[in-house]
Amino acid sequence: MDTLTRTARRTGAAYLALAVFGMAGFLVIRPQLYIAGDPAATLAALEAHTALAHLWVVLEVGVVAAQALAALGFYALFRDDRPAAAFGVATFGMANAAAILGSAAMMITAVGVAEDSAADAGAPASVGLLLQISLAFWTAGGLFFGLWLIPMGAYVLSTSRMPRLLGWLLIVGGAGYVAGTVVGIGWAGAPAWLVDGLPLPATVAEFWMIGYLLVRGIRPMPAASATDPGTRATVAP
């Protein structure tokens, strides 16, 4: 197995970890502990499920680590062929990680407040606000969740190292993710089907990318592209 294929599979593993940690924490655990619009119920849930609350925080930190490793992996994978695309994916990926790091900091504080809430009458409001800010980090971070897919798709289309349909789906999905974020933030009362539906192509593209990296890795650079500026100088036979 060549070095680039190993890098591709490690990147795929980090991307898979990002998806698993994100779904487990945001989609499975968060609804059990954060009751929107009811700070008292949220505080009660955190107090009643301490171990689950700490697992939630660990998963959130895991998302940050996996996102950062995936961003670095894509940079290593793309930089020799398309430096600009590599920089774009890495930069937007690290911005994703920074957004979720902010969410994790809010969650850590909220769990700490919940554990020391016995004599604090303002604890429900504090916990509710902290977790609302945590959710806002995810909402605003959706901009970068979409943006990092666009240079990723551009790389695929310009090098043919992965299926072209995947490249188009990444670009369309990334644009849809950005649009969904803007619509959700900027349109009061926007239909949920629209806000949730716009990022769906991105979800399909991301899981396809994860599977491709883990199973196939990356194709050799086509021989006809070997003399193009910005492509790898050495072409696999």
Residue frames as qw, qx, qy, qz and C-alpha x, y, z in Angstrom:
[[0.000, 0.888, 0.460, 0.000, 0.00, 0.00, 0.00],
 [0.438, 0.424, -0.035, 0.792, 1.50, 3.36, -1.03],
 [0.211, -0.170, -0.444, 0.854, 1.79, 6.34, 1.28],
 [0.286, -0.066, -0.155, -0.943, -1.03, 8.29, -0.34],
 [0.610, -0.278, -0.645, -0.366, -3.46, 5.38, 0.01],
 [0.484, -0.292, -0.667, 0.486, -2.56, 5.03, 3.69],
 [0.014, -0.089, -0.194, 0.977, -3.18, 8.76, 4.13],
 [0.448, -0.180, -0.429, -0.763, -6.54, 8.42, 2.37],
 [0.628, -0.333, -0.699, -0.083, -7.65, 5.61, 4.65],
 [0.355, -0.252, -0.532, 0.726, -6.53, 7.40, 7.79],
 [0.163, -0.006, -0.041, -0.986, -8.42, 10.47, 6.61],
 [0.555, -0.249, -0.590, -0.531, -11.48, 8.30, 5.98],
 [0.540, -0.317, -0.719, 0.302, -11.21, 6.86, 9.49],
 [0.139, -0.187, -0.336, 0.913, -11.08, 10.36, 11.01],
 [0.344, -0.081, -0.302, -0.886, -14.04, 11.44, 8.85],
 [0.584, -0.302, -0.720, -0.221, -16.01, 8.36, 9.95],
 [0.399, -0.299, -0.621, 0.605, -15.23, 9.14, 13.60],
 [0.077, 0.046, 0.048, -0.995, -16.45, 12.70, 13.03],
 [0.503, -0.194, -0.495, -0.681, -19.74, 11.40, 11.66],
 [0.601, -0.307, -0.735, 0.068, -20.25, 8.81, 14.41],
 [0.302, -0.241, -0.496, 0.778, -19.39, 11.15, 17.29],
 [0.171, -0.016, -0.088, -0.981, -21.50, 13.93, 15.80],
 [0.559, -0.261, -0.569, -0.544, -24.58, 11.77, 15.29],
 [0.566, -0.315, -0.715, 0.264, -24.30, 10.12, 18.70],
 [0.252, -0.253, -0.405, 0.842, -23.87, 13.40, 20.56],
 [0.178, 0.096, -0.091, -0.975, -26.00, 15.83, 18.57],
 [0.545, -0.086, -0.510, -0.660, -28.80, 13.58, 17.33],
 [0.651, -0.244, -0.719, -0.006, -29.05, 10.94, 20.07],
 [0.462, -0.307, -0.576, 0.601, -27.92, 12.39, 23.41],
 [0.024, 0.072, -0.056, 0.996, -28.68, 16.11, 23.03],
 [0.473, -0.362, -0.402, -0.696, -32.48, 15.60, 22.67],
 [0.672, -0.394, -0.620, 0.099, -32.48, 13.59, 25.91],
 [0.511, -0.350, -0.368, 0.694, -30.73, 16.30, 27.93],
 [0.044, -0.150, 0.045, 0.987, -31.60, 19.62, 26.30],
 [0.143, 0.648, 0.748, -0.019, -35.29, 20.51, 26.38],
 [0.200, 0.273, 0.220, 0.915, -35.64, 23.62, 24.23],
 [0.296, -0.533, -0.204, -0.766, -37.58, 26.40, 25.95],
 [0.772, -0.572, -0.176, -0.215, -37.62, 24.65, 29.34],
 [0.234, 0.644, -0.601, 0.411, -34.46, 25.44, 31.35],
 [0.582, -0.417, 0.523, -0.464, -35.81, 23.78, 34.52],
 [0.969, 0.113, 0.148, -0.159, -36.45, 20.51, 32.71],
 [0.661, 0.606, -0.376, 0.233, -33.02, 20.70, 31.09],
 [0.101, -0.621, 0.623, -0.465, -31.35, 21.19, 34.47],
 [0.797, -0.216, 0.418, -0.379, -33.33, 18.29, 35.92],
 [0.937, 0.340, -0.081, -0.028, -32.26, 16.05, 33.02],
 [0.430, 0.648, -0.519, 0.354, -28.59, 16.93, 33.52],
 [0.360, -0.512, 0.598, -0.500, -28.84, 16.26, 37.24],
 [0.884, -0.048, 0.322, -0.334, -30.62, 12.95, 36.72],
 [0.929, 0.324, 0.089, 0.159, -28.27, 11.67, 34.02],
 [0.268, -0.865, 0.345, 0.247, -24.80, 12.80, 35.09],
 [0.605, -0.215, 0.665, 0.382, -22.92, 10.01, 33.34],
 [0.534, 0.601, 0.537, 0.257, -24.82, 10.62, 30.11],
 [0.071, 0.994, 0.026, -0.084, -24.08, 14.35, 30.35],
 [0.376, -0.691, 0.520, 0.333, -20.35, 13.68, 30.67],
 [0.621, 0.139, 0.688, 0.348, -20.48, 11.23, 27.75],
 [0.371, 0.860, 0.345, 0.057, -22.17, 13.97, 25.73],
 [0.099, -0.937, 0.264, 0.207, -19.27, 16.33, 26.46],
 [0.551, -0.362, 0.669, 0.344, -16.71, 13.65, 25.59],
 [0.591, 0.462, 0.610, 0.256, -18.42, 13.02, 22.25],
 [0.217, 0.969, 0.114, -0.042, -18.44, 16.76, 21.53],
 [0.269, -0.781, 0.492, 0.275, -14.71, 16.97, 22.19],
 [0.639, -0.013, 0.717, 0.279, -14.32, 13.87, 20.02],
 [0.508, 0.774, 0.369, 0.083, -16.03, 15.70, 17.16],
 [0.003, 0.961, -0.230, -0.156, -13.48, 18.51, 17.49],
 [0.456, -0.513, 0.675, 0.270, -10.52, 16.13, 17.44],
 [0.640, 0.267, 0.688, 0.212, -11.87, 14.04, 14.55],
 [0.398, 0.891, 0.218, -0.017, -12.69, 17.15, 12.50],
 [0.112, -0.883, 0.402, 0.215, -9.20, 18.56, 13.00],
 [0.528, -0.285, 0.755, 0.266, -7.56, 15.24, 12.05],
 [0.608, 0.533, 0.576, 0.122, -9.77, 14.90, 8.97],
 [0.242, 0.962, -0.011, -0.123, -8.89, 18.45, 7.89],
 [0.251, -0.715, 0.604, 0.250, -5.17, 17.72, 8.22],
 [0.633, 0.033, 0.753, 0.177, -5.64, 14.41, 6.40],
 [0.552, 0.743, 0.376, 0.042, -7.32, 16.07, 3.43],
 [0.051, 0.939, -0.281, -0.192, -4.58, 18.67, 3.31],
 [0.415, -0.467, 0.741, 0.247, -1.92, 15.95, 3.15],
 [0.627, 0.306, 0.710, 0.098, -3.95, 14.09, 0.52],
 [0.446, 0.823, 0.349, 0.045, -4.62, 17.06, -1.77],
 [0.200, -0.872, 0.136, 0.425, -1.65, 19.42, -1.36],
 [0.430, -0.292, 0.621, 0.587, 0.66, 18.01, -4.07],
 [0.314, 0.436, 0.733, 0.417, -2.05, 17.92, -6.75],
 [0.045, -0.749, -0.360, -0.555, -4.11, 21.01, -5.89],
 [0.356, -0.031, -0.499, 0.789, -2.57, 23.21, -3.17],
 [0.260, -0.208, 0.022, -0.943, -5.43, 25.75, -3.23],
 [0.732, -0.293, -0.433, -0.436, -8.09, 23.07, -2.76],
 [0.672, -0.132, -0.616, 0.389, -6.01, 21.49, 0.01],
 [0.141, 0.074, -0.353, 0.922, -5.72, 24.84, 1.80],
 [0.464, -0.259, -0.174, -0.829, -9.46, 25.50, 1.42],
 [0.774, -0.282, -0.540, -0.172, -10.52, 22.14, 2.83],
 [0.579, -0.105, -0.557, 0.587, -8.06, 22.39, 5.72],
 [0.012, 0.154, -0.205, 0.966, -8.97, 25.99, 6.57],
 [0.587, -0.281, -0.210, -0.730, -12.73, 25.46, 6.50],
 [0.774, -0.200, -0.601, 0.021, -12.33, 22.15, 8.33],
 [0.418, -0.046, -0.527, 0.739, -10.40, 23.82, 11.13],
 [0.267, -0.211, 0.049, -0.939, -13.09, 26.51, 11.29],
 [0.738, -0.288, -0.486, -0.369, -15.61, 23.68, 11.78],
 [0.673, -0.148, -0.600, 0.406, -13.49, 22.37, 14.63],
 [0.136, 0.109, -0.326, 0.929, -13.26, 25.82, 16.23],
 [0.500, -0.303, -0.188, -0.789, -17.06, 26.23, 16.09],
 [0.816, -0.299, -0.473, -0.148, -17.67, 22.89, 17.79],
 [0.515, 0.020, -0.532, 0.672, -14.92, 23.65, 20.32],
 [0.184, -0.248, 0.163, -0.937, -16.96, 26.69, 21.32],
 [0.741, -0.287, -0.327, -0.511, -20.01, 24.47, 21.70],
 [0.760, -0.108, -0.585, 0.261, -18.01, 22.03, 23.84],
 [0.226, 0.156, -0.438, 0.856, -16.86, 24.85, 26.13],
 [0.478, -0.281, -0.010, -0.832, -20.50, 25.90, 26.68],
 [0.838, -0.200, -0.444, -0.247, -21.50, 22.31, 27.41],
 [0.594, 0.033, -0.602, 0.533, -18.66, 21.76, 29.89],
 [0.047, -0.192, 0.329, -0.924, -19.74, 24.89, 31.75],
 [0.651, -0.245, -0.203, -0.690, -23.42, 23.89, 31.69],
 [0.814, -0.151, -0.559, 0.032, -22.67, 20.45, 33.13],
 [0.404, 0.077, -0.536, 0.737, -20.51, 22.05, 35.83],
 [0.304, -0.241, 0.134, -0.912, -23.29, 24.48, 36.75],
 [0.774, -0.226, -0.382, -0.452, -25.77, 21.61, 36.92],
 [0.730, -0.078, -0.607, 0.303, -23.52, 19.69, 39.31],
 [0.292, -0.092, -0.455, 0.836, -23.25, 22.71, 41.64],
 [0.193, -0.431, -0.392, -0.789, -26.82, 23.93, 41.31],
 [0.396, -0.469, -0.761, 0.209, -28.19, 23.08, 44.77],
 [0.235, -0.640, -0.367, 0.633, -27.87, 26.58, 46.23],
 [0.098, -0.204, 0.333, 0.915, -28.13, 28.55, 42.98],
 [0.445, 0.563, 0.543, -0.436, -31.61, 29.76, 42.10],
 [0.392, 0.730, -0.219, -0.515, -30.35, 31.03, 38.77],
 [0.398, -0.283, 0.831, 0.266, -28.94, 27.66, 37.69],
 [0.586, 0.472, 0.658, 0.016, -31.82, 26.74, 35.34],
 [0.355, 0.915, 0.053, -0.185, -31.50, 29.99, 33.42],
 [0.148, -0.741, 0.592, 0.280, -27.70, 29.69, 33.26],
 [0.508, -0.063, 0.839, 0.186, -27.82, 26.10, 32.01],
 [0.547, 0.659, 0.512, -0.069, -30.51, 26.93, 29.48],
 [0.223, 0.931, -0.160, -0.240, -28.55, 29.88, 28.12],
 [0.286, -0.578, 0.715, 0.271, -25.27, 27.96, 27.92],
 [0.523, 0.134, 0.825, 0.170, -26.84, 25.11, 25.97],
 [0.462, 0.815, 0.317, -0.152, -28.67, 27.53, 23.72],
 [0.064, 0.859, -0.419, -0.287, -25.33, 29.13, 22.89],
 [0.454, -0.264, 0.824, 0.211, -23.88, 25.65, 22.31],
 [0.574, 0.503, 0.646, 0.032, -26.64, 24.97, 19.80],
 [0.290, 0.928, 0.008, -0.235, -25.98, 28.36, 18.16],
 [0.228, -0.627, 0.657, 0.351, -22.34, 27.36, 17.61],
 [0.500, 0.129, 0.832, 0.202, -23.58, 24.32, 15.68],
 [0.434, 0.779, 0.437, -0.120, -26.04, 26.44, 13.70],
 [0.129, 0.920, -0.244, -0.278, -23.47, 29.06, 12.73],
 [0.384, -0.455, 0.752, 0.283, -20.85, 26.36, 12.12],
 [0.710, 0.425, 0.561, -0.030, -23.12, 24.97, 9.41],
 [0.364, 0.888, -0.167, -0.225, -21.59, 27.60, 7.14],
 [0.016, -0.667, 0.735, 0.124, -18.20, 25.91, 7.37],
 [0.643, 0.025, 0.761, -0.081, -19.68, 22.40, 7.29],
 [0.680, 0.659, 0.309, -0.085, -20.84, 23.34, 3.81],
 [0.236, 0.906, -0.315, -0.152, -17.87, 25.39, 2.69],
 [0.357, -0.543, 0.745, 0.153, -15.31, 22.67, 3.31],
 [0.721, 0.247, 0.647, 0.021, -17.13, 20.38, 0.87],
 [0.517, 0.832, 0.058, -0.192, -16.84, 22.80, -2.06],
 [0.143, 0.761, -0.616, -0.144, -13.02, 22.76, -2.51],
 [0.538, -0.176, 0.823, -0.046, -13.17, 19.03, -1.76],
 [0.699, 0.518, 0.480, -0.109, -15.51, 18.58, -4.71],
 [0.367, 0.881, -0.232, -0.187, -13.42, 20.91, -6.87],
 [0.239, -0.568, 0.778, 0.122, -10.38, 18.70, -6.20],
 [0.638, 0.133, 0.758, -0.034, -12.26, 15.58, -7.25],
 [0.607, 0.735, 0.266, -0.142, -13.48, 17.20, -10.48],
 [0.240, 0.896, -0.347, -0.138, -10.11, 18.65, -11.44],
 [0.155, -0.568, 0.807, 0.047, -8.02, 15.52, -10.82],
 [0.823, 0.111, -0.396, -0.392, -10.32, 12.55, -11.54],
 [0.158, 0.329, -0.873, 0.324, -8.76, 10.75, -8.59],
 [0.280, 0.229, 0.811, -0.460, -12.28, 9.93, -7.38],
 [0.259, 0.526, 0.765, 0.266, -15.63, 9.55, -9.21],
 [0.067, 0.223, 0.179, 0.956, -16.72, 12.75, -10.93],
 [0.437, -0.597, -0.520, -0.426, -20.29, 12.32, -9.70],
 [0.608, -0.519, -0.419, 0.431, -18.92, 12.44, -6.15],
 [0.334, -0.053, -0.007, 0.941, -17.23, 15.75, -6.98],
 [0.196, -0.403, -0.377, -0.811, -20.45, 17.29, -8.26],
 [0.586, -0.586, -0.546, -0.123, -22.41, 15.96, -5.30],
 [0.550, -0.346, -0.330, 0.685, -19.88, 17.45, -2.87],
 [0.124, 0.081, 0.104, 0.984, -20.17, 20.88, -4.50],
 [0.399, -0.459, -0.468, -0.641, -23.98, 20.79, -4.69],
 [0.651, -0.512, -0.545, 0.132, -24.19, 19.43, -1.15],
 [0.449, -0.201, -0.255, 0.832, -21.80, 22.05, 0.19],
 [0.082, -0.225, -0.207, -0.949, -23.77, 24.84, -1.46],
 [0.540, -0.498, -0.553, -0.394, -26.99, 23.35, -0.08],
 [0.607, -0.409, -0.506, 0.457, -25.52, 23.23, 3.42],
 [0.223, -0.063, -0.091, 0.969, -24.52, 26.90, 3.21],
 [0.292, -0.327, -0.393, -0.809, -27.95, 27.82, 1.84],
 [0.600, -0.497, -0.621, -0.087, -29.71, 25.86, 4.58],
 [0.483, -0.322, -0.400, 0.709, -27.69, 27.66, 7.24],
 [0.039, 0.038, 0.084, 0.995, -28.42, 31.08, 5.76],
 [0.434, -0.398, -0.529, -0.612, -32.13, 30.31, 5.33],
 [0.607, -0.459, -0.626, 0.167, -32.40, 28.94, 8.87],
 [0.385, -0.315, -0.297, 0.815, -30.74, 31.99, 10.38],
 [0.034, -0.084, 0.158, 0.983, -32.15, 34.68, 8.12],
 [0.428, -0.264, -0.527, -0.686, -35.72, 33.58, 7.53],
 [0.313, -0.104, 0.659, -0.676, -37.84, 33.68, 10.68],
 [0.720, 0.209, 0.449, -0.486, -40.27, 30.79, 10.59],
 [0.362, 0.450, -0.692, -0.434, -38.56, 29.09, 7.64],
 [0.928, -0.034, -0.119, -0.350, -40.18, 25.70, 6.86],
 [0.611, -0.517, 0.599, 0.011, -38.33, 22.90, 8.63],
 [0.874, 0.275, 0.383, 0.115, -38.50, 20.72, 5.51],
 [0.500, 0.836, -0.091, 0.208, -36.55, 23.36, 3.60],
 [0.195, -0.829, 0.494, -0.173, -33.90, 24.02, 6.26],
 [0.703, -0.317, 0.636, -0.033, -33.39, 20.29, 6.87],
 [0.846, 0.415, 0.334, 0.028, -33.70, 19.30, 3.23],
 [0.368, 0.896, -0.249, -0.016, -31.10, 21.61, 1.70],
 [0.171, -0.686, 0.707, -0.014, -28.14, 19.84, 3.39],
 [0.910, -0.002, 0.375, -0.177, -29.32, 16.31, 2.44],
 [0.800, 0.563, -0.177, 0.111, -27.11, 16.03, -0.69],
 [0.052, 0.745, -0.583, 0.320, -24.15, 16.92, 1.56],
 [0.702, -0.344, 0.551, -0.290, -24.94, 13.98, 3.83],
 [0.939, 0.304, 0.159, -0.024, -25.00, 11.57, 0.88],
 [0.532, 0.748, -0.322, 0.234, -21.74, 13.04, -0.47],
 [0.229, -0.705, 0.590, -0.321, -19.96, 12.83, 2.88],
 [0.814, -0.194, 0.520, -0.170, -20.82, 9.18, 3.47],
 [0.859, 0.504, 0.014, 0.082, -19.81, 8.36, -0.09],
 [0.267, 0.799, -0.456, 0.286, -16.49, 10.13, 0.47],
 [0.531, -0.537, 0.594, -0.277, -15.96, 8.25, 3.76],
 [0.923, 0.083, 0.365, -0.084, -16.66, 4.91, 2.11],
 [0.718, 0.668, -0.133, 0.143, -14.46, 5.68, -0.88],
 [0.028, 0.791, -0.542, 0.283, -11.51, 6.73, 1.26],
 [0.632, -0.401, 0.613, -0.253, -11.77, 3.65, 3.47],
 [0.885, 0.189, 0.424, -0.044, -12.35, 1.08, 0.72],
 [0.733, 0.614, 0.114, 0.268, -10.67, 2.46, -2.41],
 [0.566, -0.415, 0.032, 0.712, -8.36, 5.12, -1.00],
 [0.217, 0.808, -0.094, -0.540, -7.49, 7.31, -3.98],
 [0.851, 0.470, 0.194, 0.133, -6.88, 6.66, -7.66],
 [0.583, -0.193, 0.258, 0.746, -3.49, 7.22, -9.29],
 [0.177, 0.690, -0.051, -0.700, -3.22, 10.50, -11.17],
 [0.790, 0.541, 0.287, -0.001, -4.22, 9.96, -14.83],
 [0.683, -0.090, 0.299, 0.661, -1.12, 9.90, -17.07],
 [0.308, 0.668, 0.366, 0.570, -2.49, 12.69, -19.27],
 [0.275, -0.937, -0.129, -0.172, -2.50, 15.02, -16.27],
 [0.807, -0.320, -0.073, 0.491, 1.09, 14.40, -15.28],
 [0.475, 0.199, 0.103, 0.851, 2.38, 17.43, -17.12],
 [0.165, -0.828, -0.340, -0.415, -0.31, 19.81, -15.82],
 [0.116, 0.455, -0.445, 0.763, 0.91, 22.48, -13.34],
 [0.502, -0.362, 0.354, -0.701, -0.04, 21.65, -9.78],
 [0.957, -0.066, -0.139, -0.245, -0.35, 17.89, -10.28],
 [0.753, -0.504, 0.401, 0.135, 1.92, 15.25, -8.88],
 [0.213, 0.713, -0.589, -0.316, 5.18, 14.81, -10.73],
 [0.047, -0.224, 0.972, 0.054, 5.25, 11.04, -10.24],
 [0.734, 0.058, -0.134, -0.663, 2.45, 9.02, -11.78],
 [0.629, -0.185, 0.740, -0.152, 1.68, 5.52, -10.69],
 [0.101, 0.199, -0.817, -0.531, 1.97, 3.00, -13.54]]
